[in-house]
Structure formats: structure tokens, C-alpha cells
Amino acid sequence: TDAAISDTASGSVTIKGGISTNVTGLTPNSTYYVQADGSLGSPTASIPYDISGATYVQNFSVFSQEGAPVDLAFNTDGTKMFVVGVAADNVNEYTLGVGFDVSTAVYSQSFSVAAQDTDPYAIAFNNDGTKMFIVGIAGQDVNEYSLTTGFDVSTASFVDSFSVAAQDTSPTGLAFNGDGTKMFVVGYTGRDVNEYELSAGFDVSTATYSQSFSVAAQETKPYGMDFNNDGTKMFIAGEVGQDISEYSLTTGFDVSTASFVSSFSVAAQEATPTGIVFSTDGTKMFIIGFTGDAVNEYSTGVGSVTTVLAGKALSSTSINLDYTT
């Protein structure tokens, strides 16, 4: 249709052989298919969290703000990106015109964490962005900050810290489960992932050490880490292998059930991968490191989806519904 039609109301429908002009964002001469949600797209789609078939897309330099970036995070819809580094000891905030598209990123502001740690290596947020967490090697701890406005670092203030020195004196990666009742810290002294239980979600003052899982067989200098949404997949960024190691967990967010699956090289884009994060739906992966000083964007593995041929785009706003391949 070329207009919105209310339920039970009448309206015009463009049928096969016609041209629809009420569309946007098309690439002229490209073929489009009707997706399950009614949108137009490709007959294939990215498979969430499938790094085996990941492909490099593009990158975004953060060198103007940070000469040694080590980790990154996004807000839920990907319209904000945060980069932490060990040169400026800041959290740098960027706005993205299109969610999870780093080509649309623009620097916004920064927040110094130097008063708590002069070697910040990892960053994480709670779900609504009202809490921010920084792991640092200098303090060997996880520092918690409160944000009065979610995902706005200008409103951040330090709350408290939790030492992880008893488990690792070089903590470099950080992640939480969905409700913040589990925290995971990876480090290159122990070369393992340390799991902690939090009696109050996203409150590091309530954390207690639980168990660990060694990644030394795959990576002797692990840095960043991330999980899929249900914790049945874990990913570790490593400097020595210049790759991302994937692990399968038979019980979500329980590292004692983890086993190595495969690895994916990022050496062509970053020789020192230190941070990893996925888009909320797992169809995009982002890698950062202090060799290239850039955020590298990847699409995850591609698989076919059930679609119906719609037509061929005549322009960015029109499509010929009579086109057949």
C-alpha cells in the first residue's frame, strides 16, 4: 500500500505489475524480498552470534579521543557507543545516527576514571545505563559508577569498588548476566574467566567469588569478553592469537560447563584485539584494539530466511512489483 490503512477500512493496494513509491532506503537495481515482518530485505540474514561465518564490514577511528583504546560498549539500541582506553583514562561517548552502524558515529563527550584507575581495561553497563562498571589493572578491581541519566557519562559519579586481586592481578575483561546477579572477569595473569555471584544485581559490593574457567589452551593473553543473551555462548578476545575464541556453555552463565568451539581471526583488521561486544540481537560483532585504534564492525554468519520475492528497486523510494528473477 502507498498509505496507512486502518483495520476494517478501505484503501488502495499496489498489486503485481504496479510500482510502489511509499518506500525508503532502497538501493536502485537491487532485488528485494518480503521479510516475515513485512519489511523489504535480502533473502539471507545474519545468524546471531555465529562468528564462524562473520565478515568484516567497516571501521571507525577513535584515535582523536584515545590513542590506546581497549574496550567498548553500546546502549541497548546501539545509538550510543562508549570506548575506554589506557592513554587518556577516559570513557568516550559517541552518538550513532543509525544504531550499531559505526560509520554514523560522532564523538560527544568523555568522563575521566583516572581517580579510580589509571589503567582502565574494560567497560560494562547495567540494562538501563544507570550503572557503569570499569575494570582496571592499576587498582586490580571493578569500579562501579552511578549515572543519574542512563547512558549519559556526564552524569556519572563513583560509588564503590570490588577487588579481584585474589583471582587475577591483571583483570582486562568484564561482563554480567542479564539481571546482574553474576559477574565475570577475565585476566591475563591467571588466563582464566572468574565468575562471581552478586546477591543484589549490579551491586559489586555484594559480589563473592564462585569459580573459574581456564582459557590458556586457546589464549595466553586474554583481554575482552562477551556472552550471547542467554549465556550459552562465551567469547574471548586474545592478543596472542589475534582472534576471538568461542565457547559453548551447557548451562547459561555457568563457566564450569564451558567448552571450546572454534576461533575467528581478526588479524587483518586488528593485531591486538582487546575488546569485543555484540549488537543486542547478535547479528553484529565489534572488535577494538590499540594497534589500529579503531572500532571494527562485522556481520555475523549469513543464512537463508523464508522470504517471498517482492521486486526490483527503481530508485531509493520506488520498487517495481512485477520484477522476477
C-alpha positions in Angstrom: 0.0 0.0 0.0 1.1 3.6 -0.5 -0.8 4.8 2.5 -1.6 3.7 6.0 -4.9 1.8 6.2 -6.7 1.2 9.4 -8.2 -2.1 10.4 -11.6 -2.7 8.5 -11.1 0.5 6.5 -10.7 0.7 2.7 -7.6 1.7 0.8 -5.6 1.3 -2.4 -3.2 -1.6 -2.7 -0.5 -1.9 -5.4 -0.7 -5.3 -6.9 1.8 -7.3 -9.1 2.6 -5.2 -12.1 2.4 -1.9 -10.3 5.1 0.4 -8.8 5.1 1.2 -5.1 6.5 4.6 -4.2 5.9 4.6 -0.5 9.2 3.0 0.4 12.6 4.3 1.6 16.2 3.3 1.8 16.3 1.0 -1.3 19.3 0.5 -3.5 18.4 1.1 -7.2 18.5 -2.1 -9.3 18.7 -4.3 -6.3 16.2 -7.2 -5.8 14.1 -7.2 -2.6 12.2 -9.9 -0.8 9.3 -9.6 1.7 10.5 -10.5 5.2 8.5 -12.1 8.0 7.7 -8.7 9.5 6.5 -7.2 6.2 9.7 -5.2 5.5 11.8 -5.5 2.4 15.2 -7.1 2.5 17.6 -9.7 1.3 16.7 -13.4 1.1 19.5 -14.0 3.6 20.1 -12.7 7.1 22.9 -12.7 9.7 22.8 -15.6 12.1 23.0 -14.3 15.7 26.3 -14.8 17.4 27.7 -17.0 14.6 31.3 -15.9 14.3 32.3 -18.8 12.1 30.8 -17.0 9.1 31.5 -13.4 10.2 32.5 -10.9 7.6 34.2 -7.5 8.1 32.1 -4.5 7.2 33.8 -1.3 8.2 35.7 0.6 11.0 35.6 3.9 12.9 38.7 5.5 14.2 38.8 6.7 17.8 42.4 7.9 17.7 41.4 11.6 18.1 40.0 10.8 21.5 42.1 7.8 22.6 45.4 6.6 21.4 45.2 3.2 23.2 41.6 2.0 23.2 41.0 -1.3 24.9 37.2 -1.9 25.2 33.8 -0.7 24.1 30.1 -0.9 24.9 26.8 0.2 23.4 23.4 1.2 24.8 20.5 -1.1 24.0 19.6 0.2 20.6 23.1 1.0 19.5 22.6 4.7 19.2 25.4 5.4 21.8 28.8 3.8 21.8 31.4 4.0 24.7 35.1 3.5 24.3 37.6 3.2 27.2 41.4 3.4 26.9 44.6 3.4 28.8 46.2 6.5 27.3 43.6 9.2 28.3 42.0 7.1 31.1 38.6 8.3 29.9 35.2 6.8 28.9 34.5 8.4 25.5 30.9 8.6 24.4 29.7 8.7 20.8 26.3 9.1 19.2 25.3 7.0 16.2 22.7 8.2 13.7 21.9 4.6 12.8 22.0 2.1 15.6 25.1 -0.2 15.6 26.4 1.4 12.4 29.8 2.8 13.3 30.0 4.8 10.1 27.4 7.1 11.6 29.3 7.6 14.9 30.1 11.2 16.1 32.1 12.0 19.3 30.0 13.5 22.0 31.8 13.8 25.4 34.1 12.0 27.9 34.3 11.1 31.5 37.6 10.6 33.4 38.1 7.4 35.5 41.7 8.3 36.4 40.8 9.0 40.0 39.8 5.3 40.4 42.2 3.6 37.9 45.0 4.8 35.6 44.8 1.6 33.6 41.1 1.0 32.8 40.8 -2.0 30.6 37.1 -2.9 30.4 33.7 -1.3 30.5 30.1 -2.5 31.1 26.7 -1.1 31.9 23.5 -2.4 33.5 20.5 -2.7 31.3 19.2 0.9 31.5 22.6 2.6 31.7 22.2 3.9 35.2 25.2 2.0 36.3 28.6 1.8 34.7 31.5 -0.5 35.6 35.2 -0.2 34.8 37.8 -2.9 35.3 41.3 -1.6 35.9 44.7 -3.2 36.2 46.2 -0.4 38.4 43.7 -1.0 41.1 43.0 -4.6 40.3 39.3 -4.0 40.8 35.9 -3.4 39.4 34.8 0.2 39.9 31.0 1.0 40.0 29.5 4.3 38.9 26.0 5.7 39.2 24.5 7.7 36.3 21.5 9.9 37.0 20.7 9.8 33.3 21.1 6.4 31.7 24.0 6.1 29.2 25.0 9.8 29.8 28.5 9.7 31.1 28.4 13.4 32.1 26.0 12.3 34.9 28.3 9.6 36.2 29.7 9.6 39.8 31.9 7.0 41.6 30.1 4.6 44.0 32.5 1.9 45.2 34.9 -0.8 44.0 35.4 -4.5 44.4 38.8 -6.1 44.4 39.5 -9.1 42.1 43.2 -9.2 43.0 42.8 -12.6 44.8 41.8 -14.1 41.5 43.8 -12.0 38.9 46.2 -9.2 39.3 45.8 -8.2 35.6 42.0 -8.0 35.0 41.2 -7.0 31.5 37.7 -8.1 30.6 34.2 -7.7 32.2 30.7 -9.0 31.6 27.5 -9.6 33.5 24.5 -11.9 33.1 21.1 -10.3 32.2 20.0 -9.4 35.7 23.4 -8.6 37.1 23.5 -11.4 39.7 26.6 -12.9 38.0 29.8 -11.0 37.1 32.6 -12.4 35.0 36.2 -11.0 35.0 38.9 -12.3 32.6 42.6 -11.6 33.1 46.0 -12.5 31.6 47.7 -13.3 34.9 45.5 -16.3 35.6 44.5 -16.7 31.9 41.0 -17.6 33.1 37.4 -16.3 33.4 36.5 -15.7 37.0 32.8 -16.0 38.0 31.3 -14.1 40.9 27.8 -14.2 42.5 26.1 -10.9 43.4 23.3 -11.1 46.0 22.0 -7.7 44.6 22.0 -7.3 40.9 24.7 -5.0 39.5 25.9 -4.1 43.0 29.6 -5.0 43.2 29.7 -4.6 46.9 27.6 -7.8 47.2 30.0 -9.9 45.0 31.6 -13.1 46.1 34.0 -15.3 44.1 32.4 -18.5 42.8 34.6 -20.4 40.3 36.9 -20.0 37.3 37.4 -21.4 33.8 40.8 -21.5 32.1 41.2 -20.3 28.5 45.0 -20.8 28.5 44.8 -23.6 26.0 43.4 -21.2 23.4 44.8 -17.8 24.5 47.7 -16.9 26.9 46.8 -13.2 26.9 43.1 -12.9 27.0 41.6 -9.4 27.1 37.9 -8.7 26.3 34.9 -10.9 26.7 31.2 -11.1 25.9 28.3 -13.5 26.1 25.2 -14.1 24.0 21.9 -13.2 25.6 21.2 -16.5 27.4 24.8 -17.1 28.4 25.1 -20.3 26.3 28.0 -18.8 24.3 31.0 -17.0 25.6 33.6 -15.1 23.5 37.1 -14.1 24.4 39.3 -11.6 22.5 43.0 -12.5 22.6 46.2 -10.7 21.8 48.5 -13.7 21.1 46.1 -15.5 18.8 44.8 -12.2 17.3 41.4 -13.8 17.3 38.1 -14.4 19.0 37.7 -17.7 20.8 34.1 -19.1 21.1 33.0 -21.4 23.9 29.7 -23.3 24.4 28.1 -23.4 27.9 25.6 -26.2 28.5 24.2 -24.2 31.4 23.9 -20.5 30.7 26.3 -18.2 32.5 27.9 -21.2 34.3 31.6 -21.2 33.3 32.1 -24.7 34.8 30.1 -26.0 31.8 32.1 -24.2 29.1 33.9 -26.0 26.3 35.9 -24.5 23.4 34.2 -24.5 20.0 36.3 -22.5 17.5 38.1 -19.3 16.8 37.8 -16.4 14.4 40.8 -14.4 13.3 40.6 -10.6 13.3 44.3 -10.1 12.5 43.6 -8.5 9.1 41.8 -5.7 10.9 43.4 -5.6 14.4 46.7 -7.1 15.5 46.0 -6.5 19.2 42.3 -7.3 19.8 41.4 -6.2 23.3 37.7 -5.6 23.4 34.6 -7.4 22.0 30.9 -6.7 22.1 27.9 -7.8 20.0 24.8 -5.9 19.0 21.7 -6.6 21.1 20.4 -9.1 18.5 23.8 -10.7 18.0 23.9 -10.0 14.2 26.8 -7.6 14.5 30.2 -8.0 16.3 32.5 -5.2 17.2 36.2 -5.5 17.9 38.6 -2.8 19.2 42.3 -2.8 19.9 45.2 -0.4 20.4 47.1 -1.3 17.2 44.5 0.1 14.8 42.9 2.5 17.3 39.5 1.8 15.7 36.2 0.0 16.2 35.9 -2.7 13.7 32.4 -3.8 12.7 31.5 -7.3 11.4 28.3 -9.0 10.3 27.8 -12.5 11.9 27.3 -15.6 9.8 24.8 -15.5 6.9 22.0 -17.9 6.5 18.9 -18.1 4.3 15.5 -16.9 5.6 12.0 -17.6 4.4 11.0 -14.8 2.0 8.8 -14.0 -1.0 10.1 -12.1 -4.0 8.8 -8.5 -4.0 10.5 -6.8 -6.9 13.4 -4.7 -8.2 14.1 -1.2 -6.9 13.8 1.5 -9.5 15.1 4.2 -7.1 15.7 4.6 -3.3 11.9 5.2 -2.9 10.2 3.0 -5.5 10.0 -0.6 -6.4 8.7 -2.5 -9.5 6.4 -5.2 -8.1 6.4 -7.1 -11.5 10.1 -7.9 -11.5 11.0 -11.6 -11.5 14.5 -13.2 -11.4 
